[in-house]
Amino acid sequence: MSNEILVFCEFEGGAPRKTALELLQRAVALGAGPVSALVIGNADSSALGANGAHKVYQVSAPALASYSTGAYTKAFAAALAASGAGTLIASASSIARDALPRLAARLGAGLGVECTELRNAGGRIVGRRPVYAGKALVDVNIQSPVAIFTLRPNSYPVGPAPGGSASVVLVDAGITEADVDVKVVGTLAPDSTAVDLTEAERIVSGGRSLKSKEQFDAVVRPLAAALGATAGASRAAVDAGYAGHGEQVGQTGKVVNPSLYIALGISGAIQHLAGMRTSRVIVAVNKDPEAPIFQFATYGIVGDLFEVAPMLQAELARG
């Protein structure tokens, strides 16, 4: 295997997701070898060259119109073989969480998941990831010929595209309908236009202290809108029906890594901290001065969230 780095770039609505640009720019900054991109499907890959890819490996087939574990795993393996890359980097998305462990088992490759840092150590990529619900950080050194890493979104900023172009190499993975293990019969567009929690730069989350769905909608969502943020919720709030499961942050929900995380009425149970502890700035609002979340907050406000949140919203509106 070569020192080439292959970056899996996900697309949404015909355009590369922000995570794709983040990964490409970080891979180039590592300086460990040439960077190429992997695109699965028929997306337009022209923007990837401008963000650092010197080559794009594109796997297309009718069976890849929607995600399927078997088909995507086969596509990953074919692209790695075609590129000869020694490192594969992907965002810690639902696709990567499902397909890459299978790919690693198939190739006998090491897999470092949910990394928050990637660095160049003498030409080899080393990942750093949180363990024990974020209480410690460990380095992931992979010795197998192929190393696979997933990186949490928002681990690195996305800068202006440096410019450039990339040649496109079409890869035939031999994928047929027989490789599709799940048939998609329809797709529903989300009601919300907010950025997905896993990619959001700002998040406002509410806990069980909101007391009802009506109050959650009246307090959390307007503050999130004023900040240009995405609304999130603790498991307790989701279990109580205040918010949908897709908005749950935590060990059994979504792991997030925003630049700003505001927790309204969330005590800070270990399961919730596991999902947001790596946020750059954490602002906690809670009436209980002994709430565990204050131990991890960058800024803590001891007060009634029903008073504090409207005050924050008013100040934001004032500009």
N, C-alpha and C positions, 0 to 999 in steps of 0.2 A: 504493500500500500504506500501511496505517496503522502507528502505533507499537505496535500490539498485539503481545504475545508469546504464541505458541502453544506449549504444552509437551506433547510426546508422552509419555503416561503408560502404562507397561507394567503388566500385571496378571499375577499368578501365583496359582493356586488360588482365584480369585474376589476377591482383594484386591489393591490397588495395591502394587507393589514399592516397597521403600524408596527406590529411585532416583527414583520418580515424586514422592514427597513432598519429597525433596531438591531436585529441579529446580523444583518449584512454589514452594517457600519461597525459593529463591535468586532466581527470576525476580521475585517480589514485592519482595524486598530491593533489587533493582537500581533500582527506581523509575523505569524508563524508559517505562512505559506499562501499560495494563491487561493482566492475565494471564488467559488461557483455557487449557483443557486439551483434548487430543485423545485420545479413546479409540477404539481399533479393536476391534470385537467387541461382545459382549453383556454385558460386565462391569458391575457396579453401581458407578456413578461418584459416589455420594453423599459419599464421604470427600474428594473432590477440592476441593469448595467450602470445606470446613473448613480446607484447607491453602493457600488463596489464590486458587483459580480463581473468577472471577466468572461464567464460562460454560463449559460442556462441549460440545464438538463430538464427536458420536458417530457413527461410521460402522459400520453393521451390515449383514451379508449372509451367507447360508449359506456362500458361498465363502470367508469370512474366519474360518471355524472353526479353521483352522490357518494357520501362516505360509506365504505364497507371495509371491515377489518382485514379480511383476506386479500381483497384487491389492493388496498393501500400498502399492506405489508410486502406484497409482491412487487409493487411499484418502487418502494424504498430500496428493496434488495437489488432490483435491476439498475436503478440510478447509481447506487454505490458501486456496482460492478462496472458500469460504463465509465464512471468518472475516475475510478481507482482511488477515491479520496480516503484518507486515513481517519478523518474526523467528520462526524455528522452532528450538526447543531440544529435544534428545533425549539420553538416556543413550548412552554409547559401548558399546552392546550389540551382539550379533550381528545383530539385526534392523536397527538403525540403520546398521551397517557395510555391510550388503548393500543396503538399499533407498534410503538417502539420497543416495549418489552418483548413482544413477539419477534420483532426483527432481531433484537439482541440475542434471544435464545436461538434463533435460526442460524445466526452468524457466529455464535460463541463470542460475542462482543461485550465489553464492559459498558455499563449504562449508569450515568450520573444524572439523577433527576432533581427537578425543582432547584436548580442552582440560582444563586443571586449574584455570582461573580464568576467570570472566566478570565484566566490570565495565561500568558505564555511563559512556560518554564523550560528554557533551553530547547525550544522548538516543539515541545509537547504541550497540549492544552491541559490545564488543571482547573477543575471546577471547585467552587466553594458553596456549600449548602447548609441551611439550618437543620438541626436535629433536636429531638426532645422538645417539640413544640416551640422551637426558636430559642431555647435556653443555651444552646451551644452551636458553634459552627465547625464543620469538618471540611478538610480538603479531599477531593476525589481525584486520585491518580489512577488512570486506567492503563494497564500494561498490554492489553490485547492489541492485535494489529489494527483493528477498527475500534475507535472510541466514539461513544454516542452520549451527547449531553442535551438536556432540556433546560431552558433558562426561563425564570419567571418574568412575565411582562413588566416593563417599566424598571428593569434593573439598570438600564443605561438610557441616557437621553438620546433622542433622535435629532441629529443636526441637519443642516442643509445638505441636499444631495451634492456630492462633489463633482458629479458629471461623469460621462463615459458611456460606453456601449458594451453590449455583450453579444457574442454569437450564440445561436440557439442550436442545441443538439437534441434531436428527437430520439427518444429511447423507446423501443418496442419491448414491453415487458411481457408480452404474450398473454395479456389479461383478457379473459372471456367472461361470459355470464356465469360460468361454473365457479368463478372465484368470488362471486358476490354472495355473501351469507345472509344479508338482510335486504329486503326489497322496500324501497321508499315509495309509498303510494301517494304522498302529498306533502307539501311544505307550507307552513303558515308563517307569515311575516309577524314579527313581534309588534305588540301594541306600542311599546315605548321606543322612542328615538334616541334614548340615552346610550352612552358608550357601555359596552359590556363590562361587568364588574372586574373581570380578570385583566382588562386593559385600561381601566379608568385611571386617570391621573389624580382625581379627587373623588372621595366617597364620603357620604354622610349616612351613618348607620343608626338605627334605632333598636332599643331593646324592649323587654316586656313592660318597662315602666311607662310606656306610651299608653297602656291600658286598653286600647281599642284600635281597630283598623281605621276608624274615622279620625282618631287623633294622630295616628301614624301618618295618614295622608295629609293631615292639616299642619303637621309640624315638620316631619322629616323631608317630605317631598318638596315643599316650597323652599326650604333652606338649601336643599341640594340644587334646585333649579337656579337659585340666586347665585350659587357658587359655580355653576356650570359643572356640577358633580353628578355622580350616579348614586341612587339610593340603595342602601344595603340594610340588612337586618340580622339580628342574632337568631340563633336557633329557637330560643324561647319565644321570640316575636313571631317567627314563622309558624311554630307549633300552635301558637294562639290564634293564627289566622290573620295577623296584621299585614303580612306581606307574603309573596309567593316564594316557593322553594328556590327559584332561580335567583332570588335576591339574598339568599342566605350566605353569610360569611362565616367561615370556621372550618373545623376539621371534617365535618360531614356536609359542608357546603362548598363554597368557592374560596380558594386561596388567592388573596389579593396583595398587591405590592404598590400602592399609590404613593404619590408625593405628599398627599394630605389625607388623613383619615380622621373624621370627626365621629366620636361615639357618644350618642345621646342615651343616657339611662341604661348603659351596658356595664354590668359589674366587672367583667373581665375574667370569666371562667376560662380555664386552660384550653378548652375546646375552641373557644372564640379566638383567643390569642394565637392559637396555632395557624389561624387563617389570615391574620393581619399584622402580626408582630414585626414584620420587616418593613412596614410603612415608614417613610422617611420622617414625617411629622405626624404625631398622634395627639389629638385634642380630645380630652375626656370631660364630659359633663355629667355629674352625678351628685345626688344629695348626700350620699354616704361618704364621708371623708376617708373611711377605711376601705373603700371599694378597691379590690386588687388591681383594677386597670390603672389606677393612679401610679402604681409602681413602674409602669411602662410608658406612661404618657409623657410627651414632650412638654405639653401644657395641660394643667388640670384646673377645672372650674368646679368648685363645690357649690352647687346651687340647684334650683328647680329647673329642669330642662324646659318646662312650659313657660318659664320666664326668660331663660337664657337664649333659647333658640330664636324666638321672635326678635330679641334685641340684636343678635348677630345678623339676622336677616335684614333688619331695619338699617343697620350700619352698612351692610353691603349695598343696599338700594341707594343709600345716600352717596355712595361712591367714594 
